[in-house]
Every structure is written in C-alpha cells, then in structure tokens.
Amino acid sequence: MTLTVIGAGFGRTGTLSLKLALEELGFGPCYHMVETIARPEHDPMWLALATGKTRDWRPVLAGYASTVDWPGVMIWRELATAYPGAKIILTLRDPEDWYASASATIFDRMLEFDSVRDDPSAVDPVRRGHMEMINAVVVDNGFSGSLEKSHAIAVFNAHNEAVRRLVPRERLLVCEPSCGWEPLCEFLGAPVPAAPYPKANTTQEFRLRFPVKPAGKAS
C-alpha cells in the first residue's frame, strides 16, 4: 500500500487525534506509536532504523496508508521522497505547552526506563524492548540524547522550521489540534464529517495508559 499522508509533527501535538481523523476520512490505517503496543514485533525494526542498521522501512509500514507521530516522523524526509504524491501534515503546538505535555508523558517514560535499564530483572523483556526502541527513536535520534528543556524546545522549533522550509506549500498543511475538520478536509479533498473532530490522548489519558513506575518496580 502507498502512503498518501505523512505526518511530520512531533508527538504531543495532537497526533493521535489526527490518526483517528485520518482513519475516519478513509486515509487509514494510520501508523502511530500506539501501533507498536499491539505489534511488539515492530520494535526491533524501528530500533534498527533508529540506530542505522537498516534503511528499509517498508516491512514495518506495509499495509498502512498514512503515518503520524513517532516513530514515523523520524524518517519523514525519506518517506516524503519515496512517496512524492503523499500530502504532508505538520501538527504544531506552542513550544512551552508542547514541552510541558511531553515532559509529563513521553519524557517521564524515558526517565523511568533510565532508572531500571541496567537491571534486567526490573522490566519484562517485551516492555524492555519497547522502551529501548522509544529511547533510540525519540531521545537519541530525535533529541541527540538530551531532554533538557531549552535543548528540547530548540530541537522542536528547528524541526518545524525545516519542514516548512523543505516541503512545497501546495503539499503541506500546518495545523494545531484546535483547527478541527475544515482545514484538514479541504487539504485532503474530503467531505467534513458530522461527528466532532477527535480529541484523544490528553496528558491524563496518557498517564493512565502508561503509568510511570517507581524505580526498580517491574511492570
């Protein structure tokens, strides 16, 4: 299956809501980090991509019509080149708000993993493999190993500026989670659904789905 939509926005910019919206509009299935929860066999493939051991993303994205969020955003340039007919969507958020949300969710999970990564008995093998993948994709590849606030925000801003600079205007939609259906549907040439635009994966929902465990506690 050919990708028709490529999300270039970092996680915590409304990407899960966008995944649900794209699928409702018929541009699915859409790959998002949540897909790796149900498909742990994908973790080694994304880890290999993040560490440069392979450059072939096709096996992991086979069967998907769109992709948003990490880990796909890690290779958004390669995907945009490989699928020149695909539309690019850059989801944005105020940088301070984005960092506060990421820090309370994704980054907290990384700190949890750091506290137990040297203790093989602290985390079950499947979860360990998943956390190793996320650490490689998000922390090492995405933020060069540092989640310090000023650095992370600088990376976030530079990434967004690069997408705007590199993608032709007619191929790019820049939007925030509050934009709703209208700009998305106009961009994709799809009718506006009667149902409200999806709202998913708030900070509270994320923390309920992925509770941060105290150091040394197995999941």
C-alpha positions as CSV (number, residue, x, y, z in Angstrom):
1,M,0.0,0.0,0.0
2,T,1.2,3.5,-0.9
3,L,1.4,6.2,1.8
4,T,-1.0,9.0,1.0
5,V,-0.5,11.2,4.1
6,I,2.7,11.7,6.1
7,G,2.6,13.3,9.5
8,A,5.7,15.4,10.2
9,G,4.7,16.7,13.6
10,F,6.4,15.6,16.8
11,G,4.4,13.6,19.4
12,R,2.2,15.6,21.8
13,T,1.0,17.9,19.0
14,G,-2.4,16.2,18.6
15,T,-1.1,13.2,16.6
16,L,-3.3,10.5,18.0
17,S,-6.4,12.7,17.3
18,L,-5.0,13.2,13.7
19,K,-4.6,9.4,13.3
20,L,-8.2,8.9,14.3
21,A,-9.3,11.7,12.0
22,L,-7.4,10.4,9.0
23,E,-8.9,6.9,9.5
24,E,-12.4,8.3,9.7
25,L,-11.8,10.2,6.4
26,G,-10.6,7.0,4.7
27,F,-6.9,7.6,4.8
28,G,-6.1,4.7,7.0
29,P,-4.9,2.5,8.5
30,C,-2.6,5.2,10.0
31,Y,0.6,4.3,11.8
32,H,1.2,6.0,15.2
33,M,3.4,4.9,18.1
34,V,0.3,3.2,19.7
35,E,0.6,0.6,16.8
36,T,3.8,-0.7,18.4
37,I,1.9,-1.6,21.6
38,A,-0.1,-4.1,19.7
39,R,2.7,-5.1,17.5
40,P,5.9,-5.7,19.6
41,E,7.5,-7.4,16.6
42,H,7.8,-3.9,15.1
43,D,10.1,-2.7,17.9
44,P,13.3,-4.3,16.6
45,M,12.6,-2.9,13.1
46,W,12.2,0.7,14.4
47,L,15.3,0.2,16.6
48,A,17.3,-0.9,13.6
49,L,16.1,2.2,11.7
50,A,17.0,4.5,14.6
51,T,20.5,3.0,15.0
52,G,21.3,3.0,11.3
53,K,21.4,-0.8,11.0
54,T,18.8,-0.7,8.2
55,R,17.3,2.0,6.0
56,D,14.4,-0.1,4.8
57,W,11.1,1.0,6.5
58,R,8.9,-0.8,4.0
59,P,8.3,-4.0,6.1
60,V,7.1,-2.1,9.1
61,L,4.8,0.3,7.2
62,A,3.4,-2.3,4.8
63,G,-0.4,-2.1,4.8
64,Y,-0.6,1.5,6.1
65,A,-2.0,4.4,4.1
66,S,-0.7,7.1,6.4
67,T,1.6,7.7,9.3
68,V,1.8,10.3,12.1
69,D,3.8,10.8,15.3
70,W,7.0,8.9,16.2
71,P,8.5,6.6,15.1
72,G,7.4,7.5,11.6
73,V,8.3,11.2,12.0
74,M,11.9,10.1,12.5
75,I,12.0,9.2,8.7
76,W,9.6,11.8,7.4
77,R,12.1,13.1,4.8
78,E,12.7,9.7,3.4
79,L,9.0,9.0,3.3
80,A,8.3,12.3,1.6
81,T,10.9,11.5,-1.1
82,A,9.7,7.9,-1.6
83,Y,6.0,8.9,-1.9
84,P,6.0,12.2,-3.9
85,G,2.3,12.1,-4.2
86,A,1.7,12.0,-0.5
87,K,0.5,15.1,1.4
88,I,2.5,16.3,4.4
89,I,0.8,17.4,7.6
90,L,2.8,19.3,10.2
91,T,1.0,19.4,13.6
92,L,2.1,22.3,15.8
93,R,1.7,23.5,19.4
94,D,3.0,26.3,21.4
95,P,6.6,25.2,22.3
96,E,6.2,25.8,26.1
97,D,2.9,23.9,26.1
98,W,4.4,21.1,24.0
99,Y,7.4,20.7,26.3
100,A,5.1,20.6,29.4
101,S,3.0,17.9,27.8
102,A,5.9,15.9,26.5
103,S,7.7,16.1,29.9
104,A,4.7,14.8,31.7
105,T,4.2,11.9,29.3
106,I,6.8,10.7,26.9
107,F,9.8,12.1,28.7
108,D,8.7,10.7,32.0
109,R,8.6,7.2,30.5
110,M,12.2,7.7,29.3
111,L,13.3,8.7,32.8
112,E,11.6,5.6,34.2
113,F,13.5,3.5,31.7
114,D,16.8,5.1,32.7
115,S,16.2,4.2,36.3
116,V,15.9,0.4,35.5
117,R,17.7,-0.1,32.2
118,D,20.8,-1.7,34.0
119,D,18.6,-4.1,35.9
120,P,17.4,-6.9,33.6
121,S,15.0,-8.2,36.3
122,A,13.2,-4.9,36.7
123,V,11.3,-4.9,33.4
124,D,9.9,-7.7,31.4
125,P,11.7,-8.4,28.1
126,V,8.8,-7.2,25.8
127,R,8.5,-3.9,27.6
128,R,12.3,-3.5,27.8
129,G,12.5,-3.9,24.0
130,H,9.7,-1.4,23.6
131,M,11.4,1.2,25.8
132,E,14.8,0.6,24.2
133,M,13.1,1.4,20.8
134,I,11.4,4.5,22.1
135,N,14.6,5.7,23.7
136,A,16.6,5.2,20.5
137,V,13.9,6.8,18.3
138,V,12.9,9.8,20.5
139,V,15.8,10.6,22.8
140,D,18.9,9.5,20.9
141,N,17.7,10.1,17.3
142,G,15.2,12.9,17.9
143,F,17.0,14.9,20.6
144,S,20.6,13.8,20.4
145,G,20.4,12.2,23.9
146,S,19.2,15.2,25.9
147,L,15.7,16.1,27.0
148,E,16.8,19.3,28.8
149,K,14.1,21.9,28.3
150,S,15.9,24.6,26.3
151,H,17.6,22.0,24.1
152,A,14.3,20.0,23.5
153,I,12.4,23.2,22.6
154,A,15.2,24.3,20.3
155,V,15.1,20.9,18.5
156,F,11.3,21.1,18.3
157,N,11.4,24.6,16.7
158,A,14.2,23.7,14.3
159,H,12.3,20.6,13.2
160,N,9.1,22.6,12.5
161,E,11.1,25.2,10.6
162,A,12.8,22.6,8.5
163,V,9.5,21.0,7.5
164,R,8.1,24.4,6.5
165,R,11.3,25.2,4.5
166,L,11.6,21.9,2.7
167,V,8.1,21.0,1.8
168,P,6.4,22.8,-1.1
169,R,3.5,24.9,0.1
170,E,0.9,23.1,-2.0
171,R,1.9,19.8,-0.5
172,L,1.9,20.9,3.2
173,L,-0.8,21.5,5.8
174,V,0.3,23.2,9.0
175,C,-2.2,23.0,11.8
176,E,-2.8,22.9,15.5
177,P,-5.0,20.5,17.4
178,S,-7.7,23.2,17.7
179,C,-8.0,23.6,13.9
180,G,-10.7,20.9,13.6
181,W,-12.1,19.2,10.4
182,E,-12.3,22.1,8.0
183,P,-8.6,22.7,7.0
184,L,-7.8,19.0,7.1
185,C,-10.8,18.1,4.8
186,E,-10.1,20.9,2.4
187,F,-6.4,19.9,2.2
188,L,-7.3,16.3,1.5
189,G,-10.3,16.9,-0.6
190,A,-12.6,15.0,1.7
191,P,-16.1,15.9,3.0
192,V,-16.4,17.2,6.5
193,P,-17.9,14.5,8.8
194,A,-20.9,15.3,11.0
195,A,-19.1,13.9,14.1
196,P,-16.9,16.2,16.2
197,Y,-13.2,16.2,15.4
198,P,-11.5,13.5,17.6
199,K,-9.8,14.5,20.8
200,A,-7.6,11.8,22.2
201,N,-4.5,11.1,24.3
202,T,-4.6,14.0,26.7
203,T,-1.9,14.1,29.3
204,Q,-4.2,12.5,31.9
205,E,-5.2,9.7,29.4
206,F,-1.6,9.1,28.5
207,R,-0.6,8.7,32.2
208,L,-3.4,6.3,32.8
209,R,-2.5,4.2,29.8
210,F,1.3,4.3,30.6
211,P,1.7,4.8,34.3
212,V,5.2,5.7,35.3
213,K,6.5,3.1,37.7
214,P,8.9,3.9,40.6
215,A,12.5,2.9,40.1
216,G,13.1,-0.8,40.5
217,K,9.5,-1.8,40.1
218,A,8.6,-4.3,37.4
219,S,5.7,-3.5,35.2
